[in-house]
Amino acid sequence: MATDTRDAAGFYATALGQMTAALLRRKLLALWPDCTGMSVLGLGYTGPYLHLWREQARRCIAVSPPQLGLAPWPAGRASLACSAEEDALPFPDLMFDRILLVHGLEQAGNARRCLREVWRLLKDDGQLIIVAPNRRGLWAYVETTPFGHGQPYSQPQITRLLQGLFFRVEAAETCLFAPPLNWGPALRTFNLCERTGRLLPPQLAGLNIVAASKDLHGLIPARHRAAGRRVLVDAGR
């Protein structure tokens, strides 16, 4: 079952949601510290994260699929958000330097079609980041957060999916070892859980973060086959 933008916004308004967003923003900023003059696309529910690059990027656009609903962004300013099918986005080829998927891949009706569209829109030297719930993590099975909806993925599954669509994985890590509990005592241990989580098997983490780029060397030019002469025969003869 998919979540929607109202549920996602409600989660990020809680103390647990705010701590989760702060953790993810640190991770994302470490991967993309500077997007000055670039075009950035957020696909899924990315409002809590896109403002990291809003002021430095040449353009910064948020797109949510119809099953999530439209999420206005940024708050209190002219909207830079729209709703569109994730496999038919209304942008020209090679438009974006950076594409961020948060609450996007696991919510997609067809993950392969979604990533093919990302490939089309991404510049040849562009980069993609996917944030998706970890298949074995507790967060994927607790529906009080938006990470508990849709299709969770293990890190090897994301890697195989990307490689099969001519992406090259540049970096991969896990995070969110704290329990998905919006409860005072649990919240007080949030940062401690994250620090000690580095000593635990990565399969126990709540989220996978995978950065990738286009693998242009993996492309094989298609051979053009000459069209054969077709003869229509009356089946009654």
C-alpha positions in Angstrom: 0.0 0.0 0.0 1.3 3.5 -0.9 1.5 6.4 1.4 0.4 10.0 0.4 1.7 13.4 0.8 -0.5 14.2 3.8 0.8 11.2 5.7 4.4 12.0 4.8 3.9 15.7 5.8 2.4 14.5 9.1 5.3 12.3 9.8 7.9 15.0 9.1 6.0 17.3 11.5 6.7 14.9 14.4 9.8 14.9 16.5 10.8 11.5 15.0 10.3 12.9 11.5 12.3 15.9 12.2 15.2 13.9 13.6 15.0 11.5 10.6 15.0 14.4 8.1 18.0 16.0 9.9 20.0 12.7 9.7 19.2 12.2 6.0 20.1 15.8 5.2 23.5 15.3 6.7 24.0 12.2 4.6 22.8 13.9 1.4 24.8 17.0 1.9 28.0 14.8 2.3 27.3 13.3 -1.1 26.3 16.5 -2.9 28.0 19.4 -1.0 27.7 21.9 -3.8 25.1 22.1 -6.6 25.8 25.7 -7.6 24.4 26.4 -11.1 23.0 22.9 -11.5 19.5 21.7 -12.3 18.1 19.5 -9.5 15.0 17.3 -9.6 13.4 15.7 -6.6 11.1 12.7 -7.4 8.8 11.3 -4.8 8.3 13.3 -1.6 11.5 15.4 -1.4 10.4 18.7 0.1 12.2 18.1 3.4 15.5 17.7 1.5 15.5 19.8 -1.7 16.0 23.1 0.2 19.6 21.9 0.8 20.3 23.1 -2.8 17.4 25.5 -3.5 19.4 28.7 -3.2 22.5 27.6 -5.0 21.0 25.5 -7.9 20.0 27.1 -11.2 16.7 25.3 -11.0 15.2 23.0 -8.4 12.0 21.2 -9.1 9.9 18.8 -7.0 7.7 16.1 -8.7 5.4 13.8 -6.9 3.5 10.9 -8.7 -0.3 11.0 -8.7 -0.5 8.1 -6.2 1.2 10.3 -3.7 -0.7 13.5 -4.5 0.7 17.0 -5.1 2.9 18.4 -2.3 3.4 22.2 -2.6 7.0 23.3 -2.3 8.7 25.4 -1.1 6.4 26.6 1.7 5.5 30.3 1.6 7.0 30.9 -1.8 6.1 30.5 -5.5 5.5 26.8 -6.1 8.2 24.7 -7.8 6.3 21.5 -7.5 4.1 19.5 -9.9 2.5 16.1 -10.1 3.3 13.7 -13.0 3.6 10.0 -13.8 7.1 8.8 -12.8 7.6 7.0 -16.1 6.4 10.0 -18.2 7.9 13.1 -16.7 7.2 16.4 -18.6 10.9 17.4 -19.1 13.2 17.2 -22.1 16.1 14.7 -22.3 19.3 15.4 -20.4 17.8 18.3 -18.4 19.1 17.6 -14.9 22.5 17.4 -13.2 21.2 15.8 -10.1 18.1 13.6 -9.4 17.0 12.7 -5.9 14.5 9.9 -5.2 13.1 9.8 -1.7 9.8 8.1 -1.1 10.0 7.5 -4.8 11.5 4.1 -5.8 9.5 2.1 -3.3 6.3 3.9 -4.3 6.7 3.6 -8.0 4.2 1.5 -9.9 7.0 0.1 -12.0 10.5 0.7 -10.7 12.3 -0.1 -14.0 10.2 2.3 -16.0 10.8 5.0 -13.3 14.6 4.5 -13.5 14.5 4.5 -17.3 12.9 7.9 -17.1 15.5 9.1 -14.7 18.2 7.9 -17.2 16.5 9.9 -19.9 16.4 13.1 -17.9 19.9 12.8 -16.3 22.8 14.5 -18.1 25.6 12.2 -19.1 27.8 13.4 -16.2 24.8 13.7 -13.8 24.3 11.8 -10.6 21.4 10.1 -9.0 20.7 9.4 -5.3 18.1 6.8 -4.2 16.9 6.7 -0.6 14.7 3.6 0.0 13.6 1.5 3.0 15.8 -1.5 3.7 14.1 -4.8 3.1 15.3 -6.3 6.4 15.1 -3.2 8.5 12.3 -2.6 11.0 11.3 0.7 9.4 10.0 -1.1 6.3 7.3 -2.9 8.4 6.0 0.0 10.6 3.2 1.8 8.8 3.3 4.9 11.1 6.2 6.3 8.9 6.2 6.7 5.1 9.1 4.3 4.9 6.7 1.5 5.9 4.7 1.7 2.6 5.5 0.4 -0.8 8.2 -2.0 -1.9 11.4 -2.1 0.3 14.7 -3.1 -1.2 18.0 -4.6 0.0 21.1 -2.9 -1.1 22.1 -5.7 -3.5 18.6 -5.5 -5.1 19.0 -1.7 -5.7 22.5 -2.3 -7.2 21.3 -5.0 -9.6 18.3 -2.9 -10.6 20.6 0.1 -11.4 23.3 -2.0 -13.2 20.6 -3.6 -15.3 19.5 -0.2 -16.5 23.1 1.1 -17.3 23.8 2.9 -14.1 27.1 2.6 -12.2 26.9 2.6 -8.4 29.3 5.2 -7.0 28.5 5.0 -3.3 26.2 3.0 -1.0 25.6 3.2 2.7 22.9 2.5 5.3 21.4 4.6 8.1 18.5 4.9 10.5 19.3 2.3 13.2 17.0 3.9 15.8 13.6 2.3 16.3 10.7 3.9 14.5 9.0 5.1 17.7 7.8 8.6 18.2 8.1 8.2 22.0 10.2 10.3 24.4 12.6 7.7 25.8 13.2 6.3 22.3 13.8 9.7 20.8 16.4 10.5 23.4 18.5 7.5 22.2 18.1 8.4 18.5 21.6 9.7 17.9 23.1 7.1 20.2 21.5 4.4 18.1 22.8 5.9 14.9 26.4 6.0 16.3 26.3 2.5 17.7 24.6 1.2 14.5 27.8 1.5 12.7 28.9 -1.6 14.6 25.9 -3.6 13.6 25.3 -5.5 10.4 24.1 -3.1 7.7 21.0 -5.3 7.1 19.6 -4.0 10.3 19.5 -0.4 9.1 16.2 1.3 8.3 17.3 2.9 5.0 19.6 2.4 2.1 21.3 5.3 0.4 22.7 4.6 -3.1 24.5 7.1 -5.3 24.9 6.3 -9.0 25.8 7.8 -12.3 25.3 6.7 -15.9 27.4 3.8 -17.1 27.9 5.0 -20.7 30.6 2.4 -21.3 28.1 -0.4 -20.7 26.0 0.8 -23.6 26.2 -1.3 -26.8 25.1 0.5 -30.0 22.0 -1.2 -31.5 22.5 -2.7 -34.9 20.2 -1.4 -37.5 18.4 -4.2 -39.3 17.2 -3.5 -42.8 13.4 -3.7 -43.1 12.4 -6.8 -45.0 10.0 -6.7 -47.9 6.5 -7.7 -46.7 4.0 -9.5 -48.9 0.4 -9.7 -48.0 -1.3 -12.9 -49.0 -5.1 -13.5 -49.2 -5.7 -16.3 -46.6 -8.6 -17.5 -48.6 -6.5 -18.7 -51.5 
